[in-house]
Amino acid sequence: MSVIGGQMGGGNEAGGRRRDSAATRAAILGAAQELFAERGYERATVRDIATRAGVNQALLFRYFGNKDELFRATMTDRGRSMLESGPVETLLSRLLEKSLEPSEAAAHGTWLQAALRSSGHEASASVIRRELGEEYIRALSSLTEGEGAELRADLLLAWLLGIGMVRSVLRREPLAGADPAEIAEYVLRAAGVLLERNDPGFPPE
């Protein structure tokens, strides 16, 4: 029988260890993504992440080194999954869909929620800019032939993060209680002026 971080007997020992290693890493990442999204970088403790993942802190540090590296891994894992989950033309719609989820659903590990709740911490904000900001801006800026493509993409990404902040963190009305489809219609209509090849469909297919 296998255990997390342990060994397996028999001829499949090496393969079993690799499977256990992948499962352990995934469990830690999943727990970290949830807690960073729920609490932000500073309030999500390594102890709580390890407990939620069902491992001890020593094993967590063995896989990720320190809290900063774990945060970086969670951001890049979820953020790049979003980038790779569909065509670039629907990226803004997919990001918008996530940012407009009810707060109780969005708390379950989305990188947008983690970014919003961690942006006040210098080290984590640097990770967000370095690991994700440049990639998202590069992807979105490919949707226009106009001048200032990166600025256009950056404006839309900033708007998206602002919507998430007001809606799910500050919870200020009327935005907090507005219908997601109505918000998306306005945002995507405006986005089409800046990124002419952006797909305005919502929810994204």
C-alpha beads as a LAMMPS data file, in Angstrom:
LAMMPS data file: protein, C-alpha beads

205 atoms
204 bonds

1 atom types
1 bond types

-500.0 500.0 xlo xhi
-500.0 500.0 ylo yhi
-500.0 500.0 zlo zhi

Masses

1 110.0

Atoms # bond

1 1 1 0.000 0.000 0.000
2 1 1 1.343 3.462 -0.874
3 1 1 1.582 6.409 1.480
4 1 1 2.344 10.033 0.745
5 1 1 6.073 10.508 0.705
6 1 1 6.615 6.808 1.420
7 1 1 7.697 3.793 -0.602
8 1 1 5.935 0.983 -2.374
9 1 1 7.070 -2.560 -2.558
10 1 1 7.309 -4.811 -5.576
11 1 1 8.425 -4.254 -9.111
12 1 1 6.544 -0.965 -9.536
13 1 1 8.396 0.815 -6.731
14 1 1 9.899 3.583 -8.880
15 1 1 6.659 4.196 -10.747
16 1 1 4.751 4.198 -7.474
17 1 1 7.068 6.790 -5.983
18 1 1 6.668 8.994 -9.037
19 1 1 2.880 8.742 -8.797
20 1 1 2.982 9.519 -5.079
21 1 1 5.302 12.458 -5.711
22 1 1 2.991 13.910 -8.359
23 1 1 -0.063 13.412 -6.142
24 1 1 1.654 15.026 -3.164
25 1 1 2.766 18.026 -5.186
26 1 1 -0.723 18.415 -6.642
27 1 1 -2.299 18.217 -3.174
28 1 1 0.012 20.912 -1.820
29 1 1 -0.565 23.157 -4.831
30 1 1 -4.325 22.705 -4.603
31 1 1 -4.392 23.553 -0.889
32 1 1 -2.137 26.564 -1.419
33 1 1 -4.252 27.848 -4.311
34 1 1 -7.384 27.674 -2.188
35 1 1 -5.861 29.359 0.854
36 1 1 -4.047 32.088 -1.074
37 1 1 -7.337 32.825 -2.849
38 1 1 -9.314 32.826 0.401
39 1 1 -6.861 34.769 2.580
40 1 1 -4.132 36.321 0.460
41 1 1 -0.392 35.771 0.746
42 1 1 0.208 37.101 4.253
43 1 1 -2.700 35.414 6.054
44 1 1 -2.291 32.010 4.400
45 1 1 0.195 30.214 6.651
46 1 1 2.426 27.349 5.628
47 1 1 1.076 25.351 8.564
48 1 1 -2.517 25.732 7.366
49 1 1 -1.583 24.903 3.776
50 1 1 0.212 21.742 4.894
51 1 1 -2.724 20.734 7.089
52 1 1 -5.233 21.206 4.285
53 1 1 -3.007 19.207 1.929
54 1 1 -2.678 16.388 4.471
55 1 1 1.126 16.618 4.707
56 1 1 3.615 17.936 7.220
57 1 1 5.452 21.231 6.800
58 1 1 8.798 19.529 6.235
59 1 1 7.402 17.753 3.180
60 1 1 5.935 20.993 1.865
61 1 1 9.332 22.694 2.147
62 1 1 10.951 19.709 0.460
63 1 1 8.776 20.219 -2.603
64 1 1 8.661 24.025 -2.752
65 1 1 11.526 25.380 -0.647
66 1 1 9.715 28.283 1.005
67 1 1 6.435 30.180 1.026
68 1 1 7.505 32.587 -1.729
69 1 1 8.327 29.705 -4.075
70 1 1 5.035 28.010 -3.240
71 1 1 3.131 31.200 -4.043
72 1 1 5.021 31.554 -7.315
73 1 1 4.176 27.962 -8.224
74 1 1 0.472 28.401 -7.475
75 1 1 0.228 31.584 -9.504
76 1 1 2.034 30.222 -12.529
77 1 1 0.208 26.878 -12.383
78 1 1 -3.295 28.358 -12.408
79 1 1 -2.441 31.391 -14.477
80 1 1 -0.822 29.423 -17.267
81 1 1 -3.618 26.863 -17.159
82 1 1 -5.989 29.702 -17.964
83 1 1 -3.762 30.892 -20.807
84 1 1 -3.641 27.404 -22.280
85 1 1 -7.297 26.455 -21.772
86 1 1 -8.574 28.059 -24.972
87 1 1 -7.800 30.343 -27.911
88 1 1 -6.376 33.769 -27.184
89 1 1 -9.487 35.390 -28.701
90 1 1 -11.550 34.113 -25.735
91 1 1 -8.946 34.811 -23.038
92 1 1 -10.549 38.034 -21.843
93 1 1 -13.969 36.361 -21.673
94 1 1 -12.511 33.458 -19.703
95 1 1 -10.783 35.815 -17.278
96 1 1 -13.956 37.831 -16.934
97 1 1 -15.983 34.695 -16.247
98 1 1 -13.638 33.797 -13.386
99 1 1 -13.578 37.295 -11.931
100 1 1 -17.402 37.407 -11.926
101 1 1 -17.920 34.104 -10.126
102 1 1 -19.731 34.332 -6.772
103 1 1 -17.185 34.960 -4.023
104 1 1 -17.799 31.583 -2.402
105 1 1 -17.032 29.827 -5.693
106 1 1 -14.164 32.090 -6.689
107 1 1 -12.406 31.477 -3.395
108 1 1 -11.631 27.925 -4.446
109 1 1 -8.233 28.570 -5.879
110 1 1 -8.542 31.023 -8.761
111 1 1 -5.358 32.955 -9.406
112 1 1 -7.362 36.152 -9.849
113 1 1 -8.614 35.966 -6.275
114 1 1 -5.127 35.146 -5.022
115 1 1 -3.728 38.084 -6.987
116 1 1 -6.339 40.487 -5.624
117 1 1 -5.867 39.436 -2.024
118 1 1 -2.070 39.385 -2.236
119 1 1 -1.366 42.512 -4.261
120 1 1 -0.497 44.580 -1.180
121 1 1 2.443 42.329 -0.320
122 1 1 5.581 43.462 -2.137
123 1 1 7.091 40.036 -2.835
124 1 1 3.832 38.480 -3.995
125 1 1 2.950 41.498 -6.137
126 1 1 6.331 41.137 -7.818
127 1 1 5.562 37.497 -8.569
128 1 1 2.203 38.445 -10.078
129 1 1 3.801 41.046 -12.336
130 1 1 6.765 38.910 -13.342
131 1 1 5.181 35.495 -13.757
132 1 1 1.791 36.405 -15.138
133 1 1 1.415 40.049 -16.074
134 1 1 3.869 39.942 -18.955
135 1 1 2.422 36.725 -20.384
136 1 1 -1.164 37.960 -20.242
137 1 1 -0.284 41.321 -21.748
138 1 1 1.668 39.620 -24.518
139 1 1 -1.286 37.339 -25.294
140 1 1 -3.937 40.062 -25.226
141 1 1 -1.826 42.554 -27.180
142 1 1 -1.728 40.081 -30.071
143 1 1 -5.435 40.816 -30.640
144 1 1 -4.840 44.243 -32.176
145 1 1 -2.825 45.714 -35.006
146 1 1 -3.203 49.217 -33.597
147 1 1 -0.540 51.334 -31.975
148 1 1 0.080 50.910 -28.264
149 1 1 -0.976 47.251 -28.245
150 1 1 0.659 46.498 -24.897
151 1 1 -0.907 49.577 -23.302
152 1 1 -4.325 48.546 -24.596
153 1 1 -3.896 45.057 -23.146
154 1 1 -2.602 46.436 -19.851
155 1 1 -5.576 48.781 -19.554
156 1 1 -8.018 45.919 -19.988
157 1 1 -6.179 43.691 -17.543
158 1 1 -6.112 46.510 -14.974
159 1 1 -9.844 47.055 -15.514
160 1 1 -10.502 43.373 -15.004
161 1 1 -8.555 43.287 -11.739
162 1 1 -10.352 46.427 -10.599
163 1 1 -13.714 44.835 -11.287
164 1 1 -12.674 41.817 -9.239
165 1 1 -11.486 44.025 -6.381
166 1 1 -14.680 46.079 -6.180
167 1 1 -17.002 43.126 -6.716
168 1 1 -15.512 40.348 -4.583
169 1 1 -13.135 42.016 -2.119
170 1 1 -14.675 45.424 -1.381
171 1 1 -18.172 44.159 -2.317
172 1 1 -19.393 47.612 -3.238
173 1 1 -22.768 48.075 -4.861
174 1 1 -24.064 48.210 -7.496
175 1 1 -21.189 46.240 -9.004
176 1 1 -21.137 43.573 -6.294
177 1 1 -24.732 42.559 -6.914
178 1 1 -24.898 43.103 -10.653
179 1 1 -25.702 40.284 -13.055
180 1 1 -22.452 38.776 -14.452
181 1 1 -23.865 38.650 -17.989
182 1 1 -24.734 42.347 -17.898
183 1 1 -21.270 43.299 -16.627
184 1 1 -19.646 41.100 -19.255
185 1 1 -21.682 42.680 -22.044
186 1 1 -20.444 46.175 -21.160
187 1 1 -16.837 45.120 -20.609
188 1 1 -16.555 43.059 -23.788
189 1 1 -18.237 45.736 -25.881
190 1 1 -15.661 48.261 -24.657
191 1 1 -12.851 45.751 -25.059
192 1 1 -13.679 45.432 -28.748
193 1 1 -12.637 49.055 -29.259
194 1 1 -9.146 48.340 -27.905
195 1 1 -8.665 44.746 -29.106
196 1 1 -10.570 44.377 -32.346
197 1 1 -10.026 40.613 -32.637
198 1 1 -11.303 39.842 -29.150
199 1 1 -14.219 37.374 -29.106
200 1 1 -17.155 39.114 -27.370
201 1 1 -19.001 35.872 -26.604
202 1 1 -20.024 35.287 -22.992
203 1 1 -19.901 32.860 -21.380
204 1 1 -16.908 31.719 -23.439
205 1 1 -17.330 28.474 -25.352

Bonds

1 1 1 2
2 1 2 3
3 1 3 4
4 1 4 5
5 1 5 6
6 1 6 7
7 1 7 8
8 1 8 9
9 1 9 10
10 1 10 11
11 1 11 12
12 1 12 13
13 1 13 14
14 1 14 15
15 1 15 16
16 1 16 17
17 1 17 18
18 1 18 19
19 1 19 20
20 1 20 21
21 1 21 22
22 1 22 23
23 1 23 24
24 1 24 25
25 1 25 26
26 1 26 27
27 1 27 28
28 1 28 29
29 1 29 30
30 1 30 31
31 1 31 32
32 1 32 33
33 1 33 34
34 1 34 35
35 1 35 36
36 1 36 37
37 1 37 38
38 1 38 39
39 1 39 40
40 1 40 41
41 1 41 42
42 1 42 43
43 1 43 44
44 1 44 45
45 1 45 46
46 1 46 47
47 1 47 48
48 1 48 49
49 1 49 50
50 1 50 51
51 1 51 52
52 1 52 53
53 1 53 54
54 1 54 55
55 1 55 56
56 1 56 57
57 1 57 58
58 1 58 59
59 1 59 60
60 1 60 61
61 1 61 62
62 1 62 63
63 1 63 64
64 1 64 65
65 1 65 66
66 1 66 67
67 1 67 68
68 1 68 69
69 1 69 70
70 1 70 71
71 1 71 72
72 1 72 73
73 1 73 74
74 1 74 75
75 1 75 76
76 1 76 77
77 1 77 78
78 1 78 79
79 1 79 80
80 1 80 81
81 1 81 82
82 1 82 83
83 1 83 84
84 1 84 85
85 1 85 86
86 1 86 87
87 1 87 88
88 1 88 89
89 1 89 90
90 1 90 91
91 1 91 92
92 1 92 93
93 1 93 94
94 1 94 95
95 1 95 96
96 1 96 97
97 1 97 98
98 1 98 99
99 1 99 100
100 1 100 101
101 1 101 102
102 1 102 103
103 1 103 104
104 1 104 105
105 1 105 106
106 1 106 107
107 1 107 108
108 1 108 109
109 1 109 110
110 1 110 111
111 1 111 112
112 1 112 113
113 1 113 114
114 1 114 115
115 1 115 116
116 1 116 117
117 1 117 118
118 1 118 119
119 1 119 120
120 1 120 121
121 1 121 122
122 1 122 123
123 1 123 124
124 1 124 125
125 1 125 126
126 1 126 127
127 1 127 128
128 1 128 129
129 1 129 130
130 1 130 131
131 1 131 132
132 1 132 133
133 1 133 134
134 1 134 135
135 1 135 136
136 1 136 137
137 1 137 138
138 1 138 139
139 1 139 140
140 1 140 141
141 1 141 142
142 1 142 143
143 1 143 144
144 1 144 145
145 1 145 146
146 1 146 147
147 1 147 148
148 1 148 149
149 1 149 150
150 1 150 151
151 1 151 152
152 1 152 153
153 1 153 154
154 1 154 155
155 1 155 156
156 1 156 157
157 1 157 158
158 1 158 159
159 1 159 160
160 1 160 161
161 1 161 162
162 1 162 163
163 1 163 164
164 1 164 165
165 1 165 166
166 1 166 167
167 1 167 168
168 1 168 169
169 1 169 170
170 1 170 171
171 1 171 172
172 1 172 173
173 1 173 174
174 1 174 175
175 1 175 176
176 1 176 177
177 1 177 178
178 1 178 179
179 1 179 180
180 1 180 181
181 1 181 182
182 1 182 183
183 1 183 184
184 1 184 185
185 1 185 186
186 1 186 187
187 1 187 188
188 1 188 189
189 1 189 190
190 1 190 191
191 1 191 192
192 1 192 193
193 1 193 194
194 1 194 195
195 1 195 196
196 1 196 197
197 1 197 198
198 1 198 199
199 1 199 200
200 1 200 201
201 1 201 202
202 1 202 203
203 1 203 204
204 1 204 205
